[in-house]
Every structure is written in structure tokens, then in C-alpha cells.
């Protein structure tokens, strides 16, 4: 049973991937009208054996490549042969999965430094001074 190795811990079974071959536009000469060289690779994210956190990250990464029912769709038609397109689509799937497997670093909350606070306050003062100059004598609050 062929498998796709994503990382040492994550391995995909070939049965999780569905491939459909369709006719492709583009290079190929007369062959392009006769042979289905483009590949449409489908991977059901929800039904896969991936860990839940990886599924969630993959769903976010996939974006518009994810269908309404949670199937990842990768289309490859850049090569002239079916085998090359199939390999290219699988490489893109593996790259996407390797990216999804990596856990993002936790953000360390920091506080702004004294100089940054000072710059912010100085900028607010300048902005206030500009606005002060606009009104003229109208809104000064003094009555004669």
C-alpha cells in the first residue's frame, strides 16, 4: 500500500487522495485535444486521519482551494504529461501539509519602551496643536 510521507509523524495513505485526469489547455500540440493530461487532486480534510489542530491550520491555509464540503482541490496542468502533472500536484499537497503541520510560535506579549511612549505622546501633542489652530476664536468657550 503506497503512502505519502509528510513528516516522520504524519503519513498519508494513497487511498485518502482521489485523482481525476481531465483535458488541459496549454502546451501539448495536437496531443492536448486527445489525452487527459491535467490532474485534479482531491483530499478530504475532514475525513482524513490528520490531527485536529493540523486539520484546522490546513483549512485556513487552503483558502479558496477548499470546497464547501471540506475537500481540498489541487489542480495541476503546467506539464505536458499526466505523470509530471500528477507529481506536481502531489508535491503541492505535501508542501501544504508540511506547512500546516508546523505549529505557529506563540506570541510573547511585550510592553512598549519608554522612548516609544514618549514619541507617541509627542505626536499626540503635535496633532492636538494642529487641531487647536483650526477653529479660530469660535469654540474658545469665552463669552463677551
WOSUL-V876861 format. One record per pair of residues at least 24 apart in sequence whose ideal C-beta (glycine too) atoms are under 6 Angstrom apart, sorted by the first residue. I is the first residue (numbers start at 1). J is the second residue. D is the distance in whole Angstrom. If there is no record, write none. Layout:
i j d
I J D
I J D
This chain:
i j d
6 94 6
6 97 5
6 98 6
7 101 6
10 101 6
16 48 5
17 43 6
18 42 4
21 82 6
24 77 4
27 80 6
28 80 5
37 82 5
37 85 6
38 77 4
38 85 6
39 76 5
39 85 5
39 86 5
39 89 5
40 75 6
41 74 4
41 89 4
42 71 5
42 73 6
43 72 4
44 71 5
45 70 5
45 72 6
46 70 4
54 100 5
54 101 6
57 100 4
58 100 4
61 100 6
